[in-house]
């Protein structure tokens, strides 16, 4: 499964919408051996979200290192081909640029996209299977 940054943020913080359902889903996914993937842009998205919403750049750096050096989520590079497909998806389905990269990666891997983002859920479903945690 491809996991969006919105789900990761909900895992980290109790005050985030979808926290409980994301934590429960994540635990089941890990226990069942599910492989979780994300584009490497997740690092910047998580860092920005933590720094902006929590005003904690030190913690942002810690979680970026956890993602970058850990084995919880496999991070995929944004190749030129993936970026081109994401651009097509963004234009055709009116999905924000970075969100389209997650959709394109799910399509490339033949996986579903797990997200809390309503736009990805509603518009991304024209390309891949999308679902909430």
C-alpha positions in Angstrom: 0.0 0.0 0.0 1.1 3.6 -0.6 0.6 5.7 2.5 0.0 9.4 2.2 1.7 11.9 4.6 -1.7 12.8 6.1 -1.9 9.3 7.5 1.7 9.5 8.9 0.9 12.8 10.6 -2.3 11.3 12.1 -0.2 8.5 13.5 2.2 10.9 15.2 -0.2 13.3 16.9 -3.4 12.7 18.9 -4.8 16.0 18.0 -4.7 15.2 14.2 -8.0 14.1 12.6 -8.0 10.4 12.1 -5.5 9.6 14.8 -7.1 6.6 16.4 -8.2 5.0 13.1 -4.7 5.6 11.6 -2.9 4.1 14.6 -5.2 1.1 14.6 -4.8 0.6 10.8 -1.0 1.0 11.0 -0.7 -1.6 13.8 -2.7 -4.1 11.8 -0.7 -3.4 8.6 2.6 -3.9 10.4 1.4 -7.0 12.2 0.2 -8.6 9.0 3.5 -7.9 7.2 2.0 -5.3 4.8 4.6 -3.4 2.9 4.0 0.3 3.1 5.4 2.6 0.5 5.6 6.4 -0.1 7.3 8.7 -2.5 10.4 10.3 -0.9 8.6 13.7 -1.0 7.0 12.5 2.2 10.1 13.6 4.0 9.5 17.3 3.0 5.7 17.1 3.6 6.1 15.7 7.1 8.8 18.2 8.0 6.7 21.1 6.7 3.6 19.8 8.5 5.3 19.4 11.8 7.2 22.6 11.6 4.2 24.7 10.5 1.4 23.2 12.6 3.4 22.2 15.7 6.1 24.9 15.5 8.7 22.3 16.3 11.5 22.1 13.7 13.7 19.9 15.9 10.9 17.3 16.1 10.4 17.6 12.4 14.0 16.7 11.9 13.7 13.7 14.2 10.7 12.3 12.3 12.4 12.9 8.9 15.4 10.9 10.1 13.1 8.1 11.4 11.4 7.9 8.0 14.6 8.2 6.0 16.6 5.7 8.0 13.9 3.4 9.3 12.3 0.4 7.7 8.6 1.3 8.5 7.9 2.8 5.1 9.8 2.1 1.8 10.6 5.4 0.2 10.6 5.7 -3.6 12.5 8.3 -5.6 10.5 10.7 -7.8 11.9 9.7 -11.2 11.3 11.7 -14.3 8.7 9.1 -15.5 6.9 9.2 -12.2 6.9 13.0 -12.2 5.5 13.0 -15.8 2.7 10.7 -14.8 1.9 12.7 -11.7 1.7 15.8 -13.9 -0.8 14.1 -16.2 -2.8 13.0 -13.2 -2.7 16.5 -11.7 -4.0 18.0 -14.9 -6.6 15.3 -15.8 -8.1 14.9 -12.3 -7.4 18.3 -10.8 -5.3 16.9 -8.0 -2.6 19.0 -6.2 0.9 18.4 -7.5 2.4 16.5 -4.5 -0.8 14.6 -4.0 -0.7 13.4 -7.6 2.8 12.0 -6.9 1.3 9.6 -4.3 -1.5 8.6 -6.8 1.1 8.0 -9.5 3.3 5.9 -7.3 0.3 3.8 -6.2 -0.5 3.3 -9.9 3.1 2.4 -10.7 3.3 -0.1 -7.9 -0.2 -1.5 -8.6 -1.1 -0.8 -5.0 -3.9 1.1 -3.3 -3.5 4.6 -1.8 -4.3 5.0 1.9 -5.0 8.6 2.7 -7.0 11.0 4.9 -7.0 13.6 2.1 -10.5 14.1 0.7 -9.2 15.2 -2.7 -7.0 12.2 -3.1 -9.9 10.0 -1.9 -12.5 11.4 -4.3 -10.4 12.2 -7.3 -7.6 9.7 -7.1 -10.1 6.8 -7.2 -10.4 7.4 -11.0 -6.8 6.2 -11.2 -6.2 3.8 -8.3 -8.1 2.3 -5.4 -8.1 4.8 -2.6 -9.2 4.3 0.9 -9.1 5.7 4.4 -7.0 3.8 7.0 
